[in-house]
Every structure is written in structure tokens, then in C-alpha cells.
Amino acid sequence: PDQTATAAPDGAALFTTYCALCHGPDGKRGLNGAKDLTGSILTREEMMLVVSNGRKMMQPYKEVLTAQEIVAVVDHLRSLVKKGA
């Protein structure tokens, strides 16, 4: 049976495709005013809103990514945030 339909989205791959150009593969690049994501103090819900709706020069992704893909990207992003920051 085909498992691809039920497989969870790959947050790291999506981050690389849609976010790394400005934020860098490790979340630290600041191209076009992009924030260093490793120091983020946003909650998971706040991050999901920023990814969905955009912020400043960042485009909204709610029309580009599915809700599940946004969750996967945010979960990957949270893995980049410095522990204890």
C-alpha cells in the first residue's frame, strides 16, 4: 500500500525549500531583514501565525503550505531554537 498519503510532512525539507533562503539552513541568517530564529521567544502558536500570515518582508505561507506542513515547519524551527533561550 502507498504510505505517502499518510506520511507526516518533512518539516526540515519544507524549511530548506521555503525558509532557508532568508533564514539560513540553521535559522541564523538574516537576509532581507529575516530574524535569527535560534533566539526566538515566540510560542508554537505564535510561530504558526507568523508562518501562516507572514511578517514585515516575509510572505504569508497559508496559501502555499497545508496546515499540516505549517505545523511540521514550526516543529522543525522549534528544534533550532536555542535551549533555555
N, C-alpha and C positions, 0 to 999 in steps of 0.2 A: 504493500500500500504506500501511497505517496505521503511522506511525512512533512513536506514543505508547507502544506496548507496550515498545519497546526504548530509549526516550529515558531518559537518566540523570535521576534526581530533581534538582529545583532546590533546592539547599541554602539559598540565600538566601531563597527563598519559604517554605520549611519553617521556617527560623529566624524569619522575620517572623510566621508563623502560631503557632508553638508556644513560642518563646523570648523574643521581643521585649517582651512584656508586662512581664516582670520584669527581663530583662537589657538592654532597650532595643534600638533598631534598630542601634546601633553597638556593642553589647555592654558599654556603660559604666554603664547604670542599675543601681541596687541595690535595687529594690523587693522587699519581703518577705525581705530578707537576701541577695538574689542578688548574686553576685560580679561585680566589674568583670572581664569576660572578656578585655579587651585586655591585661591584665597576667599572664595565665595562664602558668604554667610547666609545666603538665601535658603529657605526651606525647600523641600522637594516640591511642594505645591507651587511656591513662587517661581522656581526654576521652570516648571511645566508651563506656567503662564507666560514667562519670557520667551521660551521656545515657541509656544503657540502664537503669541501676539507680536513678537519682536520687541526691540527696544532701541531707541535712537537710530543708528545706521543699520542695525540688524533687522533683516526682513522677518516677517512672521512665517512660521512653517506649518500653521494649521491647515493650509490648503495643499501643502507639499507632502507632509508625512501623516500617516494614520495616528490615531490616538495611542495605539499600542507602540508604534515606532517612537513617538514623543516620549513615552514612559521609558522605553529602552535607552534612548539617548540620555535622558536625565539620570537614569540609574548609572550609566557609564560615567557621565560627568561627575556624579557624586563620588565615584571611586577615585577620581582625580583630585578631589578637594583634600587639602592637607588635613591630616588627622589632628583634631584639637584646635583647629584654627577658629 
